[in-house]
Structure formats: structure tokens, C-alpha cells
Amino acid sequence: MTADRPFSVTSDADPATDVTEIAIGDPDDARVAAYRRLNEPAHRREVERDGLFVAEGPTSVERLLASDHHVRSVLVSTTKIDRARPLLADHPDVDLLVAPPEVLDAIVGFHLQRGMVAVAERRPLATVDELIESADRIVVLEGLNDPENLGAIARTARALGVDRLLLDPRTLDPYYRRAVRVSMGEILHCRVARATRWPDDLDRLHAAGFDTWALTPAATADDLFDLAVPARLALVLGAEGPGLTAATLERATRRVRIPITPGVDSLNVGAAAAVALAVTRRVDRHLP
């Protein structure tokens, strides 16, 4: 195993910043224990019970470092070190672990094409009341079990000015590795709450002055493009295939459809979220 060695980092913020590079030459090095076997869900659940999660890829790691999560370390391939050094310039408390590509792949259990991954501590989820506070837009998700859909929705929501997600009890973990990666790290900048009484917690939104619009392809639903947008709005979306449950559709204040070409079954939930978020951001959004 090679020894640790310091090196200088030049950055706009502080040209004199020093970052310590920790060279990793052995996949069994104890310092990379939290990165092992990223492709084995059962093993990852054991690691996550310690309150940790993983961000994969340079963009996700950059967004992680810009968030208020406590980052423990960044593991990077020697081929990506020039990208990693500037990111760590303002984070002297974060360990920078550097490994050759073959060692990195042996640690994580697959070919890590993006060559960079980080481990950080989970932030406690918000309560429903904390999520509602000072918000005028919330995305509510029921039964989502595809991390790519969750990640895509979080990324789109952030891009369109919405940073609050309410998840029902069945929706997957917002810190799931692929969800974080697909969101390009943007889910780490969202305030996320987990409903504990579902769908009863929708009534807490109603009590706070929110309208809840349940997205459905049903022909009897209101056309999204025809509606005035209320000041406080929660968009409610369901999983691919089954969509929203009857109980949730019943509890929402309005059922809303996106008009699509006849004969097409429906939109992917990520695409539906993007359309709905874009439409409800229009200039007349604060009409009563």
C-alpha cells in the first residue's frame, strides 16, 4: 500500500489550500469499507443502517459537497483526480481517497465508469409540517419503486423551482444510490418528508391551504392546460403502471390529466411530472 502524500490545490477561493491525498492500493483497506460492494443491495442496507449513503459520479459528488450533508470522504480514480481536486479545495475536513481504476472497481464491485464516488451522512427527513412551512409547491409521490423515476422527478422539480418532496410510506428511499445519481445530486437539495398516515396526511396539506392535484390519464379528469393554478399546490403522482390508488384519487381536491394523443396509453411518470411542473409554473400561477 502506498503512503499518504500531500499535494497543493489551486482554487479561485484560496490558492494556498492544501488537500491531503490518501492513496489506496488495496481493496481491503479499512478506509474504503463504506464503498465496498455497491452493487449488492443486501450489503448496502447493512451500511445504510449506520446512517450513510453514497453519491456516484462527479456531478452528484459536486452537488453533495454543495449541500448541507456531512461528507465523510470522496473516493476517486487516478484518472479523475484532476476533476476531484478543485471540488475538495474548500472542504479540508473531507478525506480524498485515490485508487487506480482496477482497485476502485474491485472495491465497489463493478466498473465505475464515472470514476468518482462519495460517502456522506444521511440528513433526517423533515416532518410533513416542516415540509409545508413556507412552501407553495410540493411534489407528492405514491408507491414509486423505480429509483430512476424518483431521481428524474427530483432533478426536474429542482430545475423548475420546486424543492419539496412528500413520499408515501411505500415510495423507495430518497437516498438510494441510483436515485441520487439520476437526480444528478439534486435530490440532496430537496427537503423530503415521509408520510406516516396515508392518504390522511393529504388533509394536512388541505388544512394548510394547498390544493392537491392527482395526476391520472382518466378521460373524466380535468385538462391540466385549462386550469388556473392556485397559490399553494401539491402535485400528486403515482407509480408506473398502477398509478394512484383509488383512496388517494378520492382524497385529492382535483383529478387532473395531461392531454395526449388518442391511442397513446400514458406518459412515463417522470415525463408527466415534468409537464405538470412546467405548466403550473406559468405566469398566472397565483390566480385564486
Secondary structure by P-SEA (a helix, b strand, c coil): cccbbbbbbbccccccbbbbbbbbccccccccccccccccaaaaaaaaccbbbbbccaaaaaaaaaccccccbbbbcccaaaaaaaaacccccbbbbbbcaaaaaaaacccccccbbbbbbbccccccccccccccbbbbbcccccaaaaaaaaaaaaaacccbbbbcccccccccaaaaaaacccccccbbbbbcccccaaaaaaaabbbbbbbbcccccccccccccccbbbbbbbcccccccaaaaaaccbbbbcccccccccccaaaaaaaaaaaaaccccccc
